[in-house]
Amino acid sequence: MVYLISLIAGMIASFIGSLVGLGGGMILIPLLLALHKFIPSFSWATPHTIVGISLVLIVFTALSSTISYIKQQRVDKKSGLLFLLGSIPGGIIGSWLNQFVPAEKFTLYFGLLMIVMSLLLFIKREEKAQPFISTGSKRIFTLNGVEYQYAVNKWLAISISFIVGILSGLFGIGGGAIMVPTMILLFGFPPQIATATSMFMIFFVSLFSATTHVFLGHIDWQYVLVFIPAAWIGGKLGAYTNQKLTGNAVKWILRIILILVGIQLIFEGLG
C-alpha cells in the first residue's frame, strides 16, 4: 500500500510541477510530510530524506516535460543556459546546507518562501507592459501567432539564479517556484515560455543537487524507484496540459498552488 500511495503522490506532484514549471518538489514535499505525520508506514519520510527523494523525482519530471516542451518549441535555451551558470553551483551549496536546517523549522521556512513567491505574482501589470528589467540580450519568441519580445540581463540573471540554486538544493523544490515568477515579472517572459524554460533549467539544477544528496546519504532508493515512473508519466501529462492553457490560466494556477501550499506548511511549522 505504501508503494501505491507513493506512486499516486509522485504522479500528482509531477503533473502539477510540469504544468506550471515548478518541478514538482513543492507539491511532493508537503504531501510526504503529511503522510509521515498521519501514516506509520511513512515513518521513513523525514525532512532531509524527502528533499533527496524530491530532487531525484524532479530530475525525471523535468527531463520528461522538457522533451515535450522542446518539441513544442517553447524553451528559450539561451536564457536557460544563462540561468544555469548561477543555479548549478548554488544548487550544490544548498544541498550541502540542507543537513544543517533544523527539522522542526523546515516546514515553516518552506511555507514562508511559497507565500512570498505567490505575492510577487499578484503584482498588477498590463499585458503589454515593459518588464522591470528591459536592458540586456534581446529575445524574440512567436507563440500561437503572437510575437513576444523581452530582454535578459546577463549578470542579474546569473546572480538571481545562484540564489535560486541555493534555495533549490536547500528545500528540494527544483527552483521553479522562484524562477517562473522572476522570468515573468522581472524579465517579461510570456508564462508558457517561462514554464518551459524553467523545466529545462530545473533538469540540470536538480541533477547536480540530487547527486550531492546521494553522496550525503539522503536517498532512500527503494522509494525513489517508485517515484521515477510516476515522475515520467506526470511530467508528460503536465506538459501536454500546459499546451492547452492560456498564459493567464497558467499564472492563476501557479498563484493558487503557491498560496495553498504555503499556508499549509506555515501552520504545520508553527504547530
Helices and strands as residue ranges (DSSP letters): H 2-20, H 25-38, G 40-42, H 47-71, H 77-97, G 98-100, H 103-120, E 137-143, E 146-152, H 154-171, H 176-185, H 191-215, H 221-243, H 247-270
